[in-house]
Amino acid sequence: MENLNKLSKEQLIEKLISTKSRLLESEKVNKDNLFKTLITNTEEIVYVIDKNGTFLLSEGKGLSKLGVVPGEVVGSSVYEVYKDLPEMLKSMKRVLHGETITNEVNVGEIYFRNWYTPQLNDNGEVIGLLGLSVNITEQKIAENQFITEKAF
């Protein structure tokens, strides 16, 4: 190990900055790994769409219910991928104009509760959409059964 007493003030400062940089980078890598582990191992779907409607991120085990693998739609247009879901696209357009929206959507036989919020740059301008979708199919089935049973 290097004897710090023999270093000049400039060398010592350079060594401290270098050590701090390595520690910060290590911390960033750990946080990135934790986030990636979280979004790839959860049943929810996490996505990021830029202001032009292009998927930048699409992760989560919940994608398998849609027959999609994580990352598959990255680079694709949300307007093409969800062209058969006009209400969902309408909500996303509102978010790209600055609104935060929560809604429920039926995709085939699967129900999702969606949370959309604008992604803002440092100037507060909308640069995209951050989204989270949770499969609520079991809840919807139970609600429908309750309503049907209550009607009789």
N, C-alpha and C positions, 0 to 999 in steps of 0.2 A: 504494500500500500504506500502511496505517495505521502511524503512528509509535507503537510500543509504549511509548517513553519518556514520552509525554505522557498515557498512561492512568493512572488511579488504580489502587490495589491491587485494589479491588473490580472495576473494569472489566477488569483484566488477568485476574483469576481467572475472571470470567464468560466472557471470550473463550477461555481455556484449556479450560474445561468444555465450551463450545460446540464447539470444535474437536475435543476428545476424543470427544464424543457423535457428531459427524459421522463420524469415523474408525471408531468402533465400529459404527455403523450400516452403513457401507460394507463393513466386514469381514464383518458378519452377512449382508448381501446376497450377497457373493461366496461365502461358505460355503453359503448356501441354493442359489445357482445351481449350484455344484459338485455338491451332493448331488442336486439335481433332474436335472442332466445325467447323473450316474451311474445313477440308478435308472430313467430313461427310455430309456437307450441300452444297457442290459444285457439279455442273454437270460433272466436270472433274473426271478422275480416277487417283489416286495416288497410287503408288506401290513401294515396295522394294523387291528385289530378291537377295538372297545371291549368293556367287561365284559358288555354286554347282547347282544353278537354282531353288532353293526352295523359294516360296513366303513367305516373312516375314510380309508383309503388303499389303492389297488390299482394298482401301476405295474409296468412292465417289458415288454420286447418278448415275453417268454415267454407273455404272455397271449394272443397271437395264435394260438398252438397250441390254445388252448381256445375259439377263436372269440369272444374277448372283447377289447375295446379298453381301454386304460388308463383308469381312473376310472369305467368303466361300472357296476361293482357298488357303488361308494361310496354309502352310504345304505341299502343292501340288507342283509338278515339273512343271516349265514353259514349259519344253520340252514335257510333256504329255498334259497339258492344251491347248497349241497352236501347237500341232503336225501337224495340217492341214495348218499352216501358216509358211512355211519354210523361207520366206524372213524376216519375223519378228524375227524368232529365229536366223537367220544369223546375223542380226543387233545386237541383244542382246549379242551374243557371242563376237562380235567385241567390244562392250562396256565392257564386262567382261575381255577384254584384254587391256583396257585403253582408248578406243576412246569415244568421245561424239558424239552422232548421233541424227539427227532429220529426221523423215521419215513419210510417209503416208501409211496407210494400210487399206484394205477393209476387214471387217469381216462380211460376209454375205451381207446384204444390208446397212451396217453402215460403214462410213468412219471415221477414226481417224487420227489425226496428233499426233505423238508421239515424245517425247523428252526423251532421255536416256542419263544418265551420270554415270560414275563410282563412286561408293562409296569407299572412301579411308580410311584406318586406319591412325593412327598417324605417321606411317613410310612411308606413301605414297603408300602403297600396295593396290591393288584393292581387296576389300572384298565383293563387290556386285554391284548392279545396282539400281539407283534411277530413277523412271520413272513417267512421266505425260502424259496422253492421253486425247485429247480433241475431242469431237464429231464434225466433220466438214461435216456431211451428207448434211445439207441444203446448205452449200456453194458449195459442189460438184454437187448437183442437179442443182443449178443455173448455174454453169459453164457449165455443159453438155447441158442444155437448150440453153444457149447463143451460144455455138459451133454449135449445131444443127440448130438453127435459122439462124446463120450467113452463114451456108453452103447452105441455100436455098435462 
